[in-house]
């Protein structure tokens, strides 16, 4: 059984799908591990580190590989080297990318999307959305601090007092919670908002203040499954007015609202941006899906009248060493379920709920129900 770790070819992707610790564990499972030369350099891992862990360094690791582990979905130029029947496991970004799914099906690979892992107890250790969003939330605050021309904590000096920065986090999922925690550690005064009432307690437990129109509709704003309900137009208008007034007084705004497969919801209008003080900073973690902030530009720091809108893509990748370490462990935990411990061979249980949730292609066809070709 061969497991391949190719170098990422997507522009601006410094992460890698294996680290020396996971290589050792794959070896213990009976796998031969082949790593492409230079694959880990951007994450601070040398070829010699992989070799010390038991991997072989190869110029063409995917040739004859049974499992190919990647960060990003394999591109057409890579698929030609894969053997038919190989398992390709990565963050696949399948929504709206029908041609890429067809290319993987046509290449005969069994493709698995790590970001479709179900939110169940046994899959927590495989949850790439959480592991990477956690780091993105942390890095968002670091980016904000770098762009902000002032200190975060209150400082009392002989020359006078520096006031604490005011940070507002919009969207309190994994990234938002980590952003709150990081901003608090840096000494900021933090507020946060979300449409789910259950997160109020989490926000307050981190030492931040929760901002929302807390009427009867808000109290019923969560489904039995823990998801946010769509709010009425009347509620949305009241919440928007409260948010607009609050943003005027903030130094930093961090937005994290993303809905898989859909454009990011617009949370901050151009008018709200203009209402902020010059020198203020907005960091938009949803820029890859169109952004939460009007005027954000992917991959850039836009300047709107002295207010900076940070639109960096792949924010988790800006903490590449940590992101690779966590992602590699997510992959290891999933791959362990695909290997027969006794025969030390690939043995996919196609009726396993983890496999059914993540498998996109098999035997030349797109098999995931959410991504079936139209008319199929």
N, C-alpha and C positions, 0 to 999 in steps of 0.2 A: 504494500500500500504506500503510494507516494503522495505527499502533501507538498504543494508548491506555494511559495510566497514571492510573487513577482513584484517588481518595482512599480509604483503608481505612475501612470503616464499623464493623468489629468493635470492641467496647469494649476499650480498653486496648491497641490495636495502633498503636504509633508509627512502625513501619517503612514504607518506601515501596519500590516495585518498580523504580524507575529513579533514577539519579543523573546529574548533568550529563555526566560522562564517558561513560556508556553511551548517553545521548541523542545525543551527537556521533557515536558509532559506528553507531547505528541510522540516523542521517541519512546517513552515508557508504555505508550499504547501500541507500540510495534510499528510505528510509521517511519518511513524514510523521509526526511524533511529537506527540501531543496529551496534555497533562498537566492534570489537574483542578486548579483554583485551590486552593492551600493543601495540596496532597497531600504535600509534602515538609517542611512546617514543623516537624513533631515530630522530624524527623531533621536539623534544622538547615539545610534547603535552601529557599531562597526562590523564589517564582515567577520573579523576575528572573534567578536563577541558571539556571533551566531555559531561559528565553528567550534568555539569552546563549549557551547551548549549541545553540540552534536549534529548540527546541520551541515549540509554540503553547500558550498557556494557554486552557483551555476550561471552560465550566460543565457541559458534557455530552460528555466526551471519547469515550465508548464508542459513540456513535451512528455507525453505518456503519464502525466500526473492524474491521480484518481480524484483528488480534491484540490481545488485552487482557491486560496483565501486572498481576498482583496479588500481594500477600503471602498473604492468606487467600482461601480458596475463595469465589467469588461467592455471595451470598445471593439468595433468590428475588426480593427487591425490586430487585436489580440486574439479574438475568437478563432481565427484561422489556425492557430497553433494548438488549440485545445483538442484533446481526443474526444470523440463522440462518447457520451455517457459520463463524462467527468462531472463532478459536482462543482459548481461555481458559487461561492458564498461571499456576499458583500452587502454594502448599503446600496440598494439597486435603484432608488428613486424611480419607481415604476409609473407613477401617475403622469399621464400625458405623454409617455414615452413609448408608444406602441411599436414604433419601428425598431427601437432597441430591444424590446422583448421578443419581437419576431426574429431579429438577428440571432439572439441567444437560442431560440427554439430551432431555427434553421441550422445552427451549428451543432445541434444535438446535445447541448449541455443541459444538465439539471440545475437550474438557477434558483437560489434561495435568497430572499430579501430579509436581511436581519432586522430592518426597521418595522417589519410586519409581525414581529414576535408578539404573541398574545400576552396581555397583562394578567398573568396568572402566577401563583406562588412559585412553582417550579421553574418558571422562565425568568424570574427576577434577575438572576445572575447573567442572563443572556440579553438583557434589555439595553440595546445600544442607544436608543433615544434618550434614556435616562443618563447613561454614563457620559455621553457626549454633551447633552444639554447642561448637565451639572458644571462641566468645565466651561461651556460657552457662557453661562451665567456669571461665573467667576471672572472670566476674561473680559466680559462686557464692562464690568466695573473698572478693571485695570485700564481698558481703552478710554473709558470716560475720564478717569483720573489723569491720564496722559494728555488728553485734549483740553482738560479744564485748567485754566490758568491760575488756579488757587489751590490751597490745601483742603483736604477733606475734614480733618478733625478741628475742633475749636482749639486754638492755641493762645495762651495768655503769656505775653512777653512784656519786658520793660518798655518796649516801643509801642505797645498797644495790643489789642485782642484781635485775633483772626477768627471770624465766625465759622461755625461748622457748616459744611455744604449740605444742601437739602436735595435728597435723592428720591425720585418717585419711580416705582417699578410697576409697570402695567402688564398684568398677566402673571399669575402666581402658580405656575407649574414648577417642574424641576429647575429650569433655568432661572425663573423668577425668584424662587426661594433661595437659591445659591447667591443670586445677585443681592438680595436683601442681606443675607448673612455677611457677605464680603464687604458691602458698603458700611454695615454696622461695625465690622472689625476695623475699618479705616476711620471710624469716628464720625460718620455722617449722620444727619437726622433723616430717617427713612420712613417713607409712606408707601403704601401699595394698594392696588385695586385689582379686583377680579369679579366676574359675574357669578362665581360659585360661593354661596355663603359659608360653606364648610371650611374654606381656606382662611377665614378671618382669624380663627384660633391659631393657625400655623404662623400667620403673619405676626400676630401679637406675641407669640412665644419666642420669636426672633428679635423682639425689641422694637418692632416697627408699628406704625399706626395704620389701621385699615380705613380706606376711603371708599364709600359707596352710599348710594341712596338706599337705606335699609328699610324699605316699606314691606307690605305684605307680599307683594309679587316677588321681591328679592328673596324673601324667606322660603319661597317655593321654587327657587330657580335652579334646582338640581334634580336630575332624574334619579330613579332608583339605582341605576348603574354608576352614579357618581359623575355624570356628564352635565355640562351646562345646557339649560333649556334656552331656546330663542326667546328673547324678551320682547314685550310689546313696544310699539313705536313710542308710546307715551313714556314708558320707563326709560327707553334708550335716550329720549330727548332730555329727561331729567338728569340721567347719569352723565350725558355729554356736557350739560351746563355745569354740573359740579366739577367734572374733570377739567374743563376749560378754565374755570376760575382757579382751580388748584395748580394747574400747570404754570400759570402766570408767576407764581411765587417760587418755583423750583429752579435749582441750578442745573440739575441733571435729570433726564428722563430716560429710562431704559424700557424698551418695549419687547415683549417676548411672545406675543399671541400668534400661534400657528395652528391651522387645521389641516391635517394630512389630505393631500389631493385637491385642496381648494386654495384660491388666492388668499393671501393674508388679509385679515380685516383691517380697515383703515381706522386707527385709533386717534391719531393726532393730525389735525388739519393744518393747512398752511397758516391760517389765522392764529391757531394756537401756538405754532412755532414763532410767529412774529410777535406774539404777546410776551415772550420770554425776554429776560434781560440779555444784552450783549455779553458774550463770554459764556453763555449757557451751552450745554451739550446734550444732544439726544443720541442714544445708541440704539439702532434698530436691528434686532436679532432675526427679524422675519424678512430681511431684504431679498433672500433668494426666492421668495414667493410673492414678490411685489412690494413688500414692506408695510409696516404699520404706520409709518410717518410720511406724510405728503412731502415730496421733495427729496426723499432719500435716493442716493445713487449707488448702485451695486459696486462694491470694490473701492469706493471713494469716501473721502470726508468732504461733504458739501458745506459751503459757507453761505448762509442766508442772513445777510445783514448783521454779520458778527456772531451769529449763532451757528454752531457746528452740528451737522447731522452725520454721524458715523455709520457708514453702510458696509462695513467689511463682511465679506462672505467667508464661509468656513471658519467661524470664530473658534470652534474647538481645535481646529488645526493650528491655531496660533499658540496653542499650548501642546505642541506636537508630541513631546515625550510622554507627558501624562496621558494624553488622549489615546496614543498608541497602546500604552500599557493597559488601560481599561478596556479598549476595544478588543485587543488580543485575547483578554480573559473572557469577554463575551463570546468570542468565536470558539475558543477552546471548550467552553461549557456546552455550546450547541453541537460542535463536532463530536464530542464524547457520546452524544446520544445517537450518532449516525454510524458508530463503529461497533462491531461485535468484539467484545473483550476476549473471547476464547479463540476465535479464528484470526483475530487481528486484521480483519478486512472490512471494507465499507459494507454496511448492511442497513440501508435506509428503511425505516418502518413507515410506509406511506400512509398508514392510517393513524399515526401519532398526531395529536392535535398541534404540536409544534411544527411538524412537517406540513400538515394541511394548511396551516396559517401562513407559512412563509414560502412554500414552493411555488415558483412562477411558471417554470417550463419543465417538460419531461418528454422524452421520446419524440422530439421534433415538434411539439405543440405547446402553446400557452395553456396551462391547466388551471391557473388561479381564477376562481369565479369572478373576481372583481375586475379582471383584466382580459376577459375573453374578447377576441376580435368581434366587432359588430357583425351580426348575422350568423355567428357561429352557434 
